[in-house]
Amino acid sequence: MELSELSLSHFRNYDQTDLHFQSGINVFLGENAQGKTNLLESIYALALARSHRTKTDKDLIQWGQKEAKITGRIKNRFGQTPLSLSWSAKGKQARVNHLDQSRLSTYIGQLNVILFAPEDLDLVKGAPTVRRRFIDIEFGQMNKLYLQQSSQYKKILKDRNAYLKAWAQGGQRDQIFLDVLTEQLIDVASQIILARQKFLNKLEAQANQIHQEVASQKEVLTLHYQTAISVEEDMQKDQVQEALSLVFEKNADREKRQGTTLAGPHRDDFIIDVNQANVAVFGSQGQQRTAALALKLGEIELMHQETGEYPVLLLDDVLSELDANRQTHLLMAIQDKVQTFITAPSLTEVARQLIKEPKIFIVKAGHVQVEE
Ligand SMILES: Nc1ncnc2c1ncn2[C@@H]1O[C@H](COP(=O)(O)OP(=O)(O)OP(=O)(O)O)[C@@H](O)[C@H]1O
């Protein structure tokens, strides 16, 4: 899959910009605060209908303007698809093939992207939210059903938490209504848990192979899903539901006192072991970085395995954060295979030597010029 054209209109510090990309590696070079990350953000937003940097859509609209628009042309093995997204006071509008998409779940998945930024090196050591977001964003792009289940789960969770909060504060207390919400939540939760377990198993296979290559065969990487119940191999949905029901029964009184849902996929995490020891606790900084890199590259391979297409890779100022060995592995893994967008103040020595014919764009104060 690739993004062949991108046009920005009043997006961040871009007035009107039209760009043509190559299938291989595209590089955005420029000094600080010129608009390099804004370009990556626009590609990310075109793919996922949201920014990776802000929850406030208004931030994306150029100051003093009323509407921001991104249009792009996607090429994959089925042909070409125009996509567009715009943000205005009326809200967000997403179009595929010039047709309005009322639900974002029908829009997301047209363009698959994987973003790798310096913060992702914290994937291993960071808070559980970082890893949950990693699962949800990458997995959601390759599995529409999962995307729908996640948004359904969030909605029911919000209702259930609101009801529990009111309960804790002495408001309405209808046990039957609460039971209905609990049942609905457990139903979706069990599907999410099974999907995440499957996803992590597949990701482990890919990431372990890459980790071994980067660490020269000496280390084995394994992933361990942490959820409210213990998920056995080949578990069925009704078994997960039953196990979850027991957890909810156990938590019932506490939930009513605390006014919130204490267990479920919103509290999940996964642990990354290297040679059977939790790399977040026992690993060196180098091992943690190798594991993070292996997980990201593993995702790329998994997306290819699941969708038949490689995603587009966005590397936001990440090369200079990696040592020569890890940079080499990263570039060799993607070259000639994955369309990639790199931002950097300047290319690293390793990148200059390894990248064959990059297309270079010079970014200056919201203007982009192709380097001849
Ligand atoms: N909504 C907006 N309207 C106009 N300009 C904006 C808007 N949002 C951000 N900017 C401008 O965009 C610039 C930042 O661009 P960007 O984050 O892409 O920097 P960068 O080139 O990636 O720099 P660095 O290498 O430091 O990360 C800043 O000058 C900021 O003032």
The ligand as an SDF file (V2000), in Angstrom:
LIG
                    3D

 31 33  0  0  0  0  0  0  0  0999 V2000
   -2.9270   25.2810   13.8050 N   0  0  0  0  0  0  0  0  0  0  0  0
   -1.7810   25.8260   13.4050 C   0  0  0  0  0  0  0  0  0  0  0  0
   -1.7720   26.8630   12.5320 N   0  0  0  0  0  0  0  0  0  0  0  0
   -0.6160   27.4220   12.1080 C   0  0  0  0  0  0  0  0  0  0  0  0
    0.5970   27.0070   12.5040 N   0  0  0  0  0  0  0  0  0  0  0  0
    0.6650   25.9830   13.3640 C   0  0  0  0  0  0  0  0  0  0  0  0
   -0.5120   25.3310   13.8620 C   0  0  0  0  0  0  0  0  0  0  0  0
   -0.1430   24.3440   14.6870 N   0  0  0  0  0  0  0  0  0  0  0  0
    1.2060   24.3560   14.7310 C   0  0  0  0  0  0  0  0  0  0  0  0
    1.7010   25.3370   13.9450 N   0  0  0  0  0  0  0  0  0  0  0  0
    3.1190   25.6660   13.6960 C   0  0  0  0  0  0  0  0  0  0  0  0
    3.7720   24.5170   13.1760 O   0  0  0  0  0  0  0  0  0  0  0  0
    5.1500   24.5810   13.5550 C   0  0  0  0  0  0  0  0  0  0  0  0
    5.5850   23.2510   14.1350 C   0  0  0  0  0  0  0  0  0  0  0  0
    5.6910   22.3480   13.1180 O   0  0  0  0  0  0  0  0  0  0  0  0
    6.1980   20.8450   13.3840 P   0  0  0  0  0  0  0  0  0  0  0  0
    5.6690   20.3660   14.6800 O   0  0  0  0  0  0  0  0  0  0  0  0
    5.8550   20.0950   12.1700 O   0  0  0  0  0  0  0  0  0  0  0  0
    7.7480   21.0710   13.5450 O   0  0  0  0  0  0  0  0  0  0  0  0
    8.9640   20.1900   13.0100 P   0  0  0  0  0  0  0  0  0  0  0  0
    9.4120   20.7450   11.7100 O   0  0  0  0  0  0  0  0  0  0  0  0
    8.6130   18.7560   13.0470 O   0  0  0  0  0  0  0  0  0  0  0  0
   10.0330   20.5560   14.1090 O   0  0  0  0  0  0  0  0  0  0  0  0
   10.8290   19.6210   15.1500 P   0  0  0  0  0  0  0  0  0  0  0  0
   11.9670   19.0690   14.4070 O   0  0  0  0  0  0  0  0  0  0  0  0
   11.2330   20.6250   16.1910 O   0  0  0  0  0  0  0  0  0  0  0  0
    9.8660   18.6130   15.6820 O   0  0  0  0  0  0  0  0  0  0  0  0
    5.3060   25.6450   14.6000 C   0  0  0  0  0  0  0  0  0  0  0  0
    5.9500   26.7320   13.9870 O   0  0  0  0  0  0  0  0  0  0  0  0
    3.8750   25.9870   14.9820 C   0  0  0  0  0  0  0  0  0  0  0  0
    3.7690   27.3300   15.3320 O   0  0  0  0  0  0  0  0  0  0  0  0
  1  2  1  0
  2  3  1  0
  2  7  2  0
  3  4  2  0
  4  5  1  0
  5  6  2  0
  6  7  1  0
  6 10  1  0
  7  8  1  0
  8  9  2  0
  9 10  1  0
 10 11  1  0
 11 12  1  0
 11 30  1  0
 12 13  1  0
 13 14  1  0
 13 28  1  0
 14 15  1  0
 15 16  1  0
 16 17  2  0
 16 18  1  0
 16 19  1  0
 19 20  1  0
 20 21  2  0
 20 22  1  0
 20 23  1  0
 23 24  1  0
 24 25  2  0
 24 26  1  0
 24 27  1  0
 28 29  1  0
 28 30  1  0
 30 31  1  0
M  END
$$$$
